[in-house]
Amino acid sequence: MGYLPAEKSLEKIGCMGIAIPGGRFELTGDGELIYYGDNVSLGYAESGTDLILGDERNKRLETGDLAKIDADGYYTIVGRKKRFLKMFGKRVNLQEVEHIVRQKFNLSEVAAAGVDDKMFVFVTAENLRDEILNYLSQKINVHPTALKIKFIAEIPKNASGKIIYSELENFYEL
């Protein structure tokens, strides 16, 4: 759906880029990235009857990604629509929490998860626990007791390198 031109790779670090030729991106009012193009899947067919339905999506895909667009028209993913917690009435984007912890503390291994009113931030750098707690508490404006910074030796990932958030539930202390 998108690509980052090689000549922009240093200038636009962290950016997903622009739509492929023939495609188009759009942001909804809540920041969800929508893609339009001939290459949008028709969906999953479970029977022959489903195949007859044709293009029910009208070449439109709701990606579930939250994004922002810069002044040059380049998109950056900032989170997932479904990766939120309610922290005492305030929505907190878990992907954004991971991003700000990575950036602030120069960490590559961070995973944020939890349940409403209790967030767990998993890191592989044990020595930063107190610093991360204090920083995050101020940054997202919640009392430190609502946050738990947990050291784990390794963030669980699948074969393609994506974090397996369901496995992190084994480390929750509610």
SULCOR-V919338 format. One record per backbone hydrogen bond with DSSP energy under -0.5 kcal/mol. CO is the residue of the C=O (numbers start at 1). NH is the residue of the N-H. If there is no record, write none. Layout:
co=CO nh=NH
co=CO nh=NH
This chain:
co=1 nh=20
co=3 nh=5
co=3 nh=18
co=5 nh=8
co=6 nh=9
co=8 nh=12
co=10 nh=13
co=12 nh=15
co=17 nh=75
co=18 nh=3
co=20 nh=23
co=24 nh=36
co=26 nh=34
co=28 nh=31
co=31 nh=67
co=32 nh=28
co=32 nh=34
co=33 nh=63
co=34 nh=26
co=35 nh=61
co=36 nh=24
co=37 nh=40
co=43 nh=45
co=47 nh=50
co=47 nh=51
co=48 nh=52
co=49 nh=52
co=49 nh=53
co=50 nh=53
co=51 nh=54
co=54 nh=56
co=55 nh=58
co=57 nh=60
co=59 nh=37
co=61 nh=35
co=61 nh=63
co=64 nh=81
co=65 nh=33
co=66 nh=78
co=66 nh=79
co=68 nh=76
co=70 nh=73
co=74 nh=70
co=75 nh=16
co=75 nh=17
co=76 nh=68
co=79 nh=66
co=80 nh=83
co=82 nh=84
co=83 nh=94
co=83 nh=95
co=85 nh=87
co=85 nh=92
co=86 nh=88
co=86 nh=117
co=87 nh=90
co=90 nh=87
co=92 nh=85
co=92 nh=94
co=93 nh=97
co=94 nh=98
co=95 nh=99
co=96 nh=100
co=97 nh=101
co=98 nh=102
co=99 nh=103
co=100 nh=104
co=101 nh=105
co=102 nh=106
co=102 nh=107
co=108 nh=110
co=109 nh=124
co=111 nh=122
co=113 nh=120
co=115 nh=118
co=118 nh=115
co=119 nh=148
co=120 nh=113
co=120 nh=122
co=121 nh=150
co=122 nh=111
co=123 nh=152
co=124 nh=126
co=125 nh=128
co=126 nh=129
co=128 nh=132
co=129 nh=133
co=130 nh=134
co=131 nh=135
co=132 nh=136
co=133 nh=137
co=134 nh=138
co=135 nh=139
co=136 nh=140
co=137 nh=142
co=143 nh=146
co=144 nh=147
co=146 nh=119
co=148 nh=121
co=148 nh=150
co=150 nh=123
co=156 nh=164
co=158 nh=161
co=162 nh=158
co=163 nh=165
co=164 nh=167
co=164 nh=168
co=165 nh=168
co=165 nh=169
co=166 nh=169
co=167 nh=170
co=168 nh=171
co=169 nh=172
